[in-house]
Each structure stands twice: as C-alpha cells, then as structure tokens.
Amino acid sequence: MPSADELDPRRRPSANRIGAAISMALSTYARRSHRKPVPLSEFRDAIALGLPNARFFLSQPAAISIEQEQALVREAKNLGLSRGDALPDAQYLSLSGGGDKGAFGAGLLVGWTAHGGRPNFKLVTGVSTGALTAPFAFLGPEYDAALTDVYTNTDPSKVFRKRFLPLAALVQDAMADTSPLLALISTYINEELLAKIAAEYGKGRLLLIQTTDLDAGVPVLWNIGAIAASGHPSAADVICRILLASASIPGAFPPVLFEVTANGKSYQEMHVDGGAVSQAFLIPSSLDVRIAQEKSGFGRKAYDCYIIRNSRLTSDWSDVQRATLPIAGKAVAIMINYVGLGDLYRIYLEVQHAGANFNVAYIDDEFQAEHKVEFDQEYMRALYRFGYEKAAKGYPWDHSPPGFRAAAR
C-alpha cells in the first residue's frame, strides 16, 4: 500500500518535477547518443578534414614513415642541403600525462629557457596534460609566458563543471562538463599560433598529439603541423578539440566526437584521453627511422631524446575509504602510474634501437606539497616552481629508466 507521504498531495509536485527532470535527461541522452560510428571494416580508411596525413594509426607504419621522409626533405630544403648531405643533430621531446602535475613539465621547460641551451625540438609529442603543453613547447621560449599562465593561474573552475551526480552516472557521458577547458584552450589556439606551427612544419618539424579512438580501441597520433598548414577553415577548432580529447579522462570528462569520412561515407569517431593507451610516446615501435633516411637521401649522426614524466615514480599515499568509488578510483590511479613506468621502459628500448640518447625527468621525493583537490592552484604553483628551479640550475636528467642503474651495479 502507498504510504501517507505518497498520498499527500503536497508532495506530488516535487515527485513530478523529479520525474520530469529524469525524463528530460533521458530524452537528451537519447538524442546525444545517436551517432554513426566508423564500422570496423572501414576504420583504417577514415580520414579527418579530408587530409590523408592529418593523423596516423600505429598499425600504419608505412604512412608514418612517409611523413618522416617528407619531413627530412623539408628540413634539408630549409637548410639548403643537397641529397646525401648530413642533417644536424636532432632533439626529440615527449610530454606525458599527469593531470595538474603537468605544472612540473611547464616549470621545467621555462626553467630550461632561463638556464640556456633549451633545444629547438625536431619532434614534440604529447599525451593528456602533455598535449596541452606540447604546442607551447613546440614553438619555444616565445610561448613561455603563456605556458606559465596556463599552469599557475588555472583552477578547477577553468577546467570543468560538475554535473548532478545521479543523472551524470546514469544517463550522461561523464561526471563533469569540460566546456571551461575547451574555452581555455581556445584562447590560445588562434590563427596566429596556427600560422607559426605551420611555418615550423614547413621546416621539417613535427608535433604529434595522441588520443584514443574509443570505438576501435586504438591510439591515434594527430599530425598537428599538417592540420595547421592545411588552411582548412576548421583547423583551429579541430586542433582545440584534439587537445581536449587527449585530456578527456574517460568517465570523468566527456568524450570528443570527430567528423570523418571513409570510402565516401560520413561517420563520427569518439575519442578520449590518449592516456587510456599510454602515458607517453616518442618513436612508434613499428617505425624504423633508417628507412625514411635512406629514401629521403638525408641522414643525421645523433639524436637526443627527452622524456618529461609529469608524475612521481610511485603512487601517492592516501587513506582510502572503504566504498566502491574510492576503491575503484585509487586502483585506477595505481594502474595508470605503473602503466606510465612501463612506457618509460618501452621508450628506452625504442630510443636504444634508434641509436639515440635517452634522458628522463620526473617528480622526485624532494617535492613535498599538500595536494588537496585536482587542479589546486596552490599545489600547481608549488610544483611549477619546483620544476623551474631544478631546470634553471641545470636539470639532472637520468639516462635510463628507474631501476636500470640499480640492476647494473
């Protein structure tokens, strides 16, 4: 039988309003969830913006090799070299994920400028928070002020807006809305910045950002320089959404949809955080850099590879509440940390195979600051200063992943 409360007419409007809110949320969900994903049979043929080289799958080493070959030719032409001449030594930079800990990498780069000797990187790659740093790192010290601003003056309100928890969990695509983060990204990714990225792409430099195609379950490497140089009217908007997608933690932040075409048909891909696959990348394991050198007729003697890990080597201690969400959240954080360590070992082997020099930086135990909430401005400023001060003195790079030196003793 219904209770007295349920029979009380004064309570019915409240119940009706709740029911109406749920009904509206379900209706909105039904509209938003309707899309046409790329079928498995065609996902390798899908292209964005009509550009065959706008992005690459790791299962396409030949396409990546062609892009590298063309980059070598552009570099040689810019330097006035003839086929068979040696290109100058090159430096590569990999910027990892890590959420608000990206303040470490930002401070390190700006401190490196202050110390002197910061390279003009031939290749810059970014994942998640590293993707947000990457365009500034690619364009060099001219953008140090912007990089500093992003990582010292950002707070949670500039990154996300919380959604109503029960409905967000049941019928929406994430627990928070990241329109503030997209707005922040859009203030920096403008036509002037794109023109500068395009100019550097014309000199043979590459800027790659990783997202995860959630339908296909594969990493996607977006060729930001090629997109910027394309002159496509949607280039700036697409690059903003690539950076947003690379930092969109599944479940916490909404996925980002991209319009693509495959064999003359239109589809929508759903992309999330590149960290769902790996926390950092540099040279794809499937790529042999010597092939591009031989085909282009231009080689180089030395490569220096730098990896900035925006995290510690171990997970932060916390008193985990005995409840489903805290337990799951901490377990995922631990998993991400150790996947990131595995990425360092993989990159080390790839660098060794290419005959390059390995350098890695990470947040060590010298840094101690309370981390109250994600994107805590006070914490980020302290971490930025820590990275800056270490680099301004001359950063003590490690030349092997953690544990390798201890094992050799």
N, C-alpha and C positions, 0 to 999 in steps of 0.2 A: 504494500500500500504506500501511496505517497505520503511524505511527512507533512507536518503542519507548515514548515517553511516553504515546501514546494507548492502548497496550496495557497500561500499568502500572495495575493495579487500584487502587493507592493514589491515583491521580489522578481516578478516575471519580466519587467522591462530590462533589468540587469542581465538576466539569463538570456533574454532575446538579443541584447546588444552583444554579448559574448558569442552567441551563436552566429550573429550576422558578421562579426569580425572574423570568425573562423571560416565561414562560408566565403567571405571576400578573399581571405588569404588562400584558400583552396582554389578559387577561381583564378587568382593571379598566378599561382603556381602552375596551373594547367596551361595558361597562356604562355608563360615563360619557358616551360619545359618542352614546348613544341618546337622542334628544330629538325633539320635534316643532316645527320652526321655522315661523314665520308664512309662508305662501306669498306670493309676490309680489302675487297678485291681492287679498290681504286686508291687507297690512301697514299701509296707511293707515287701516284701520278698527280696528287693535289698540289696546286701552286697558289701562292698568295700574291695579290696585286698584279697578276699577270707576269710576274718575274720568275723565271726558272731558277735563278740563283738567290732568291730572297731568303731561303732557308734550306737546311740540309738535314737529312736523317743519317744517323750513324751507319745505317745499312747501305749507304750510298758513298763509299769511299772514293769512287771514281769521280763523282761530282765535286767532292771536297778537294780532291787533288787537282782538278781542272781550275778551280777557283784559286788555289795556291799558286799554280803555274802562272795564271794570268796576273796575280799579284806580284810575282817576281819580275815579270816582264814590265809591268807598270813602274815598279821601283827602279829597275835598271834604266828605263827611259827617262824617268825623272832625274836620275843621277848622270845621265849622258853616257852610259856604259854601252859597250858593244858585246854581242854574243860571245861567250867564252870568258869575259871579264868576271872577276870575283866581286861579289857584293860585300858591303861592310858587315861586320859582326852585328847580330840582331839580339834584341831583348824581348822576351815574352812575359806577360803578366796575367796571372789567374787570381780572380777575386771571388772568394767563397761566400756561401750563405751564412746566416747567423743572426737574422733579425736586427734588433737595435745594437747588437755588438758590431755591426758594420762601422760604428763610430771609431773602432780601433783601426781599421784599414784606412779610413778617411784621415785620421790623425797621422798615421804612419806616412801616407803619401805627401801630405803637406809638410811634415817634418823632414821628409827626404828632400823636398824642394829647398827648405831652409839650410840643410846640410850641404847641398850641392851634389851634382852627379846623378840626379834622377834621369833615367833614360827616356828617350822618345820611343816608346814601345812599338815594335813592329806588329805585335798581336796583343790584344786585350780581350779577355773572356770574363764573363760574369754570370753568377747564379744568385737569384733571390736578392738579398740586400747588396750582394756584389754586383748584380745587374744595375742597381740604382747608382752605384759608384762608378761603374765602368765608363759611361760616356765622358765624365769629368776626368777620369784617369787617362783616357784615350787622348783627350785634347790637351792635357798637360797643365802646367802651373798657372796658365791663364785662367783656369776654372777652379783654382784652389779656394777662392772666396766663396764660390757657390757650393763647393763640396763641404766646406766648413759650416756654412749656413744650414744645409740640409741635416747635418748630423749633430749640431749643437743647439739648434733652435726649433727642433721638431718635438712635439709631444703627442700623446695618444689621439688628441682631437684632430690632428693633421694627418692621421693615418687611417682611422676607422671610426665608425659609429656603431654602437652596439644595437642589436635587434632584440625584439621581445623574445625572450629565451624559449618558451614552449613552442611558439609558432616557427621560430627560426630553425629549431631542431626537427620539427615535424614536416613543414611544407616549404621551407625556403632553401636556398642553395648554400648558405653559410651562416655562421653565428653573428657576423658583422658585415657592415656595408663599407666598401673601400673607396667610395666616391671622393672622400677628402684626399686620399693618397693619389688618386688619378689627377685631381686638381693641382696638387703639389708638383707632381711630375710635369704636368702641362705648363707650369710657369717657367720651367727651364728648357724643355724640349720645344724650341721655337724654330722659325725658319733660319735665323742666324746661326744657331748651333748646328742645324742640319747641314747648312752650306759648308761649315767648317769640317764636319765629319766627312762629307762628300769629297772635299778637297784632299783630305788625308787618304781617303780610299783611292783617289786617283794617283796617289804617290806609292801605292802598293801596301798600305797599312790596312789591317783587318780588325773589326770589332764584332765579336760574336756573343750573343746572349742565349742562354739555354732556358727553355720552358719544357713542360711535359704535356704531350698530347694525351689527354685522359682516355679518350675512346680507344686509341691504338696502343696506349701503354708504352710509349717510346719517347725518348728525349728528342727535342727539335732544336737545332742550332740556327738562330736567326742572324742573317748577314746584314747588320745594321748599316754598314757603309754602302752596300749595294742599294738598299732601300732608300737611303738618304740621297744617293746620286741619281736615282731613277727619275726624279722630277715628278713623281706621281702626286696628284693633289691630296691624296690621303696618307702620304708618307709620314708626316708628323704625328697624326692621330694613331696610325698603326704602331709606330715606334713607342709612343706613350703606353699603348695597351700591351705591347710586348714586355716592357719593363714592369708594368703592373702584374701581368700574368706570371712572370718569373718570380715575383714576390708574393703570389697569392697562395698562402698555405691552405691546402685542402681542408674543408670543413670549417676553418676559422674565417677565411676570406673567400668571396665568390670566385668561381672560375671566370675566365675571359673567353668570349667567343670571337672567332676569326672567320671572315668570309673567304672561301677558297673555291677554286674550280678544278674539276678533274674530268678530262675527256669531254669537255664542252658542257658539263653539268655543274650547277652551283650547290655548295654544301656549307655547313658551319662546323668548324672544329672547336672543341672545348679544351682550353689549356689552363694548367695550374702551375704551381711553383716548380721551377727546374730542380729544386732540391728533393723532389719526390724520387728522382733518379740518382742524382749525385750532388754533393755539396760543392764540388769544384771540378773543373775540367781544363784541359790545355790542348794537348795534341791527341786527337782521337786514336785509339789503339789500332784501328783499321787503316790508318794513314801512314804511308812510308814517304817521308819528306824528300827522300833522294829521288823518287820518281819524278816529282814536279821539277826538281832542279835539273835533272837530265833532259827532260822535254823542253824546258824553257831555255836551256843553254846558260843558265846563271846559277852559280852555287855560292856558298859562303863558308868560311872556315869555322866560325864559332857562334854558338847560341848560349845565352844566359836566360834561364827560366826562373821567374819569381812567383811564389805562391803565397798569398796573404790569406791565412785562415782566420776568419772573424769569429773565433771561438777559442775555448780552452782545449786542452788535450783530454780532460776528464769532465764528466757531468757535474754541475753544481749540486752541493748537498742541499736537501730540503726535507722537512718533516712532512711526509706525505699523509694526507688524510685518508682514512680507510673508507673510501667511497669510490664508485665506479669511475667518474670523470677524472678526479685527481690521480688515481692509479693509472688509468689509461694515458693521461697526459704526460706523466712522468716517464712511463715506459717508452712512449714515442720519442720523448726528448733524449732519453738514453740511446735509443736506436739510432736517431739522427746523428748523435755525437760520434758513435762508433762507425757508422757508415762514412762519416767525414774523415775519420782516421784512415779507413780503408782507401778512400780517394787519394790520400797523400801517398800511400804505397803504390797505387796504380800509376799515378802521375810520375812518381820517381822512376818506375820501370820504363815508362814511355819516354821520359827525358833521357834516361841512360841509353835506350835503344837508338835514340836520335843523335847520340853523341854530344848532348848539351850539358850545361852546368845547372845543378839543382840548388835552389835557395828557398827556404820556407820561413815564414814568420807566423807567430800565433800568440795568443794572450797567455802569458805565463803567470806563475804564482805571485810575482811581485805586485800584480794589480789586485787590490782588495777594496771593494766598494759595495755598499748595500744595493741590491737590485730589487726595488720594491714592486714595480709593475713593468710590463713591457712598454718600451719607448718612454721610460722615465728620463726626463730631460737632465736631471742632475747626474744620473748614472752615465748617460751618454756623453755628457761634457767631461766627466772624470776620465772615461775610457778614451775619448778623443785626445785629451791632454797626455795620457799615458803613452799612447801610440806616437804622438807628436814628439814628446821629449826623448823617447828612445831613438827615434829616427834622426832627430836633429843632432844627436851626438854621434851618429853613425850606427845604423841598425846592425845588431849582431846576428846575422842570418845563420840559420842551421843549414847544413849542406846534405842532410839526409833526413828521412822521416824519423819520428821518435822511436827509440828502441834499437835502431840500426847501429848506432855508435856503441851502445852498451853491449850489444851482442858481439861486436868485433873485438872487444877487449879481452 
